[in-house]
């Protein structure tokens, strides 16, 4: 009978203790692997929100605030940029396409994004996926709007419904554009990106909403407001714009040109580089989560050590019988060591397997609710490292009860003689 088979039968003879120890290690591995998969999904979700856009351009300010406000709809832009400046770069020979973005309003807690048809023609996410409509079409009229998938689902708005937008990005705003209701003409397909959590209107629609306003404030009560003439509407400012260049080589040159643009102070960022800056800022949180998970794993391994060590006295008779049938003390040492490795291996497989089963069952919900794309193919390098580290750590910790069993077998053997 091999030592491996003997170790397996020994563990099976102590089913309850073995199962509890395996379960504690499995929980620890589940936490480690779960944190790793969600961390990877978060990075993939952020990175996949915007694809094939070479630069994000806005008023002079920080790189991160510009990226977060323009792409992820988090926070506010430092300032607006003039329409003339935007048109200058639209006509730039190095620019292939642009997407203007104007923000500052909301609808029941969801951002309102004023843009044009370029958004639906050029915006890409998760590689080469483009925006598509589940119902209706893109807004073209001044008072037409399209809803992101999440906004439409949670607010229960359908095509043809009249919606009233509000000034500001707060969920409850006291300044509402009651005089300029918009009609829903389209609902976008889900993208699991911030696109789902916004309302889209035309740039002229944004101007029409604020017709008669001055410096961001509505007309005073009793003040006469001229009748809206759609033919006289023109765009004066936008918040930011995305652009794609005709060649990758020209991206850096264009970025420098924009950052040193004399007529107006601007900031141009490369989204991928700025995201790396974001991951650097979040690295402390990632490290803290990993340390907590590692601490839980250590507790699980110590539980295994306790279970094996406290059972030594109860197993002295078992060891004596094994010695009597011819097992050497070194083989007793290896037997206990193999038991430790088997427990850790079973706990690791159970933990990783449970995480993947849960992710498989819940990945659609996680992706739609939190925008985290879960990858279920293969194991990441970090997960493989965790699995290997768990088994090696168990082997090292297992040497403690194994050495004690080895000593006991020698002492019992001498006493027998």
N, C-alpha and C positions, 0 to 999 in steps of 0.2 A: 504494500500500500504506500503510495507516494505521500510526501509531507503535505502537498497541496490538497489532496483528497482527505487526508487526516484532519487538516485545519478546517476544511469545509464542514466535515462531520462534527467536529468539536463545536463550531459556531452554531450549527443546526441544533445541537443538543441543548444550547442555551438560547433558544429562539427569542424569548422576550427581551432579555438584556441586549442581545445582538441587534434586534430590530430597533430598539430605542436608540442605540448608539448610531446605527446607520441613519436613522431618521434625523438625529441632531446634526450629523455631518451634512446630510442632504439639504436641510434648511439653510445651513451656512453657505453651501455652494449655490443654492438657489438665489440667495441674496447677492452674492458676488456676481454671478452670471447675469441675473436680472438687472442689476445696476449697470453692468457693462453693455448689455443689449440696448437698454433705454438711453444710455449715454451716446452710443453709436447712432441710435435712431434720431436723437435730438440733433446731433451734428449733421446727419444726412438730411433731416428736415429743414434745418436752416440753410445748408449749402444748396439744397435742391429747390429752394423757393424761387431763385432767379438763375436762369441759365442763358448763356450766350449774350449777356449784356456786358459790354467791355467797361463802361464807366457809368457811375451815378454822379450827377452834377447838381449842385445846389448853391445857396448863398454861403459865404465864407463862414466856416465854423468847424466843429470837430468831425472827424471821419465817422466815428461810431454813431453819433446822433443823426447824421445825414443818412447813413445806411438804415438804421432802425426806423426812422420816421418815413423814409421814402419807400422802402421795400416791405418792412414788417409792421408798419402802422403803429409803431411804439414811440411815444413822445411827440415833440413838435420840432419843426424846422426852425433854425435860428432867424431866418428872414425869407423873403420872397426874392425872385429874380425877375427882371423885366422881360416882356415879350420880345422886345427888340434883340436882347442878348440871346434868347432862345433861338430866334430866327437866324441870327448870325451863325450859330453852330449847326442849325438844320442844313444850311447851305454850304457848310464847310466841305471841301473836297475829300477829306479823309473820313467823313461820316457817312455810313450806309443807311442808318435809320435812327429815329428818335421817338421817344414816348414821353409826352409832357404829362406832368402830374400836378394837380392843384388840390390842396386839402385845407381843412379848417372848419368843416361842418360835419354833422353826424345825423344818424337816424336811429333813434332808440338804442343808443350805445354803440352803433356800428359806424365806422368811418365812412365818410362820403368822399369818393375820389373822382375829381373831374379830369377827364382826359379826352382823347380822340380815337379814331378808328385804328391808329397805330398800335394801341394796346392789344387789340384783338388780332392784329396782323403779325406782330413781331414778338410779343411777350411769350417766353418759353420757360418751362419749369421741369424739374426732374429729367434733365437731359434735353430731349427735343419735343416734349409734350406742349401743345398749344392750347389756348383757351377755346372751349367749345360751349355752345348753348344747349342746355337740356330742354329749354322751352323758349320760344320767341326768338328775338334778335337783339343785336347791339343797338343802343340808343342813338338816334340820329337827330330827332327833333329837340328843340330847346328844353322842353319840359318832359323829356322821356328819361327813364332810369332803368338800369339792369341791376339785379341783385346777385350777390355771391350765394353759393349753395347753402352755406350755414345760416346766413342772414335770412334767406327765404324760408328755410325750414323752421327756424326758431321763432320767427315773427309771424309765420303762417300767412305770408303775403303771396298773392297769385297774380298772374298776368291781368292787366287792366285795372288793378287797384290804384287808387290815388294815395300818395304818401306825402306827408309834410316833413321837410327836413328842418334841422335846428342848427343854429349858429354855435360853434364851439364843438369840442370833442367829448364833453362830459355826457354821462348817460342821461342825466336829467338837466336839460337846458331851458332857461326861461325865455330865451330869444328864439322864436320859431318863425320860419318863413311861411306864415299862413297864407299870404297873398299869392304864393307861387307853388302850388302843389304839383307834384310830378306823377306821371303815370308809368307803372311798371310794364315794360315791353319785353323784358328778357330775364331769364334766370340761368346762370352759368352752371355747368356741370361741376361736381366736386373736384377739387384739386389737392386737398389736404395741405393747403398753404394759406397765408393771410388773404389771398384773393377771395377765399370763401367767406371771409368776415368783413365784407365791405359792400357799399352801394356805389354804382358807377353812373355818372351823368356826363354830359358834354361840357366842354369849356364854356361855351356860350350860355349853357344852362346855369353854370356857376355864376357867371356875370349877371344873368337875369335875376337870380336870387338876391343879389346884393345891389340891385338897381336902386339908386337913391340913397345908398349908404355912404358914409364918409368916415374914413380912417377906422373901419371895422365896427362902426356903431350905426344902428338904424336911425331913420328920421325921427325927430322928436314928435311927441304927440301934438297933433294940430298942424304940423308942418306940411305944406303942400308938396306932394311928390308928382313930378311930371309923369304922364302916361307912358308906359313901357312901349318903346318902338324897337321891335326885334331887328329891324334893318340897320339900326344905329349901334347895336351892341358890338363891342370889340373887346378882345382879351388884352388886359394891361399887364398882368403879372401871373406867374405860376410859382409853385413851391419848389419844384425840382424837375429833372428829366433824366431818363435813361437813354443811353445811346449805344449803338454798335458801330464799330469801325470797319472799314473795307479790308483792312489787313491787321493782323496782330502786331506787326512791327510798329504801326502808326499809333497804337494805343498809348504807349509811354510818351511819345512826342506830343500827342494831343492832350494828354493829362497835364503835362508841363505848361502847354500853351494856355489851357483853361485856368490853371492855378495862378498864372501871371497875367491874366487878362486885365488890361488897364481900365476899360470903361466901367467895369463893375467887379467888385471882389467876389470871386467864386471858389468853390472847392470841388475838385473832381477826384473820385475815389475808384479804385478797382475793387469790386465787391469781394472777390476771393481773398485778397490780401487783408481787407478790413475784417472779414470773418475770422481770419487767423488771430487778429488782435482781440476779437471777442473771446475766442477759445482761450487765449492767454489769460484774460481777466477771470474766466470761469475755471481756470485750472485749479485754483485753491479749493473750490467746492468739489470738483471731481476727485481731488486727492483726499479730501476729508471723507467723502462717501466711500472711497476705496479703503481707507484706514478703518472706518467703522465696520465695513464688510469683512475685512481681514481679521479684526478683533473678534467678530462673531464666529469666524471659522476657527480661530484659535480656541475659543471656548468649546466648540464642538469636538475638536481634537483632544482637548483636555478631558472632556467627558468620556471619550474612548479610553484614554489613559487610566482614568479612575475606574472604569468598568473592568478593564483587564487586570489592573493592579489589585483591586479589592477582591477579585476572584482567585487570586493566587493560592491563598491558604485552603480554599475549598477544592482546589484542583491538585493539591499535593498528592492525593491518592491516585489521581489520574496520571500524573507525571511518574509516580513510582511504578505504576503498572506498565507504562510505556518504556521505562528503563528496564523493567524486568523482561520485556519481550525483545529487548535488544537495541533500543534507541540510545544513541550516545547523547551526552549532555549538550554537545554542539547542535545536534538535531532538535533537541528540546528548545534551544534558543531560536533556531530557525522556524520552528513550529509556531511559537508565539509571535515572531516577527511577521510571518506570512498571514496570521490571523489579523494583525493590525492593517496590513496592506489590503487584505480582502474587504475588511470593513470600510476602509477609506475608498476603495475602488467602487464598492456597491453604493456608498453614499454619494460619491461624485457622479456616477452614472444616473442615479435616481434624481439628484438635484438638477443636473443639466437637462435630463429628459423631461422633468416636470416643467421647467421653465419654457422649453420649446413647445410642449403640448399647450401650455397656457397661452403663449404668444400666438400659436396657430389658431387657437379658439377665439382669441380676443383681438387679433391684429387689425381686423376691419374696424372694430370699435375704437381702438387706440388711434388708428390713422385718421378716422373721420372726426373724432372728438378733440384730439390733441395735435393732429398734424404730424405725427411721428411715424415715418415709414419703417415698418419692421421687416428686416431681412431674415428669412428663415432658411437660407441655403448655407450649409457649412458652418464651421466654428471659427470665430475670430482668433487671431493670434493670442489675444489676451485671455480668452476663455481656455484655450489649450494650455496656456501658462498656468492658469488657476488650477486646472485639473491635475497637471503634472506636479505643481507645488503642493497640492493637497495630499497626493499619494506619497510623495517623497517626505513631506513633513510627518505623515502618519508612520512611515517606516522609521524615521529618526526617533519619534516619540515612542514607537513600539519597542525600541531597543531597551527601554527602561524596564517594563515588565518581563521582557524576554531575558534580560540579564539576571533579573531576580529569580526567574524560573530556572535558569541555568545554574545559579548558585544553590538554590534549594535542591536541585537534582543531585548536585555533587555532595551536598551535606547529607541528604537522605541516603545516598549510595554508600557513603562512609559509615553512617550509623548502622546500615544494614549489615555491613561486614563486621 
